[in-house]
Amino acid sequence: MLKIMVKTMGNSHLQVLAFGAHADDVEIGMAGTIAKLTSEGKRVGICDLTDADLSSNGNVTLRKEEASHAAKVLDVSLRTSLAFPDRGLFLNGEYIRAIAQVIRTHKPQIVFAPYYEDRHPDHGNCASLVEEAVFSAGIRKYQTDGNESPHKVERVYFYMINGFHKPDFTIDISQFFDKKLAALRAYKSQFEQTDQTFATPLVNGYIETVEARERMFGKLVGVTYAEGFKTKVPVLLKRDLIGE
């Protein structure tokens, strides 16, 4: 397990910024970790790239209400949307500049994005856009729409949505799993089946599947529940290898 080390920042800055293609992506992958960080007083933000306007269930207004509810459950400092077109998350300069602007504005130390191996193409494309934007945000001569100074993110980590992959590290969320469930259940339009619900993978035991995954990750590291993450660079342990 890894304890995410974050520095004390100015009040206008975030320590952690998590990007998702749609509202509920971040909650599926790392709501427990966010709840843990905010309980420690860390400033965490969520940025959804789209308003999920093509969702088979619900609508944009309802999805925004659900996202706001989930954000309150997790006590995040920021929840915003860039309102890119759903199913239109392709690599282009306009989108990269907009994401880079968010990064320069909030200056996070750590950025999270979906793991790119996922059945939904938007999730992998979100990861690619965020990686491009993280790189561009640190370039002095790269132009965005604002006047904020360049900002270099220290680490980019990837959370899992639709998939079970061998994690590069895990976070113990045993004490915060109830909050993760509450954040997921805020999205009633996505996870609850009614007579009017269109059949999607999300309304057929999806939350139970996420719970089973986090329980399995926890089992691997000797705790009740854990969230798993991927990284492209080695993780540096900032504590003694053997504790007292």
Buried (B, 14 or more C-beta within 10 A) or exposed (E): EBEBBBEEBEEEBBBBBBBBBBBBBBBBBBBBBBBBBBEEEBBBBBBBBBBBBEBEBBEBEBBBBBBEBBBEBBBBBBBBBBEBEBBBBEEEEEBBBBBBBBBBBBBBBBBBBBBBBBEBEBBBBBBBBBBBBBBBBBEEEBEBEEEBEBBEBEBBBBBBBBBEBEBBBBBBBBBBBBBBBBBBBBBBBBBEBEEEBEEBEBBEEBBEBBBEBBBEBBEBBEBEBBBBBBBEEEEEEEEEEEEE
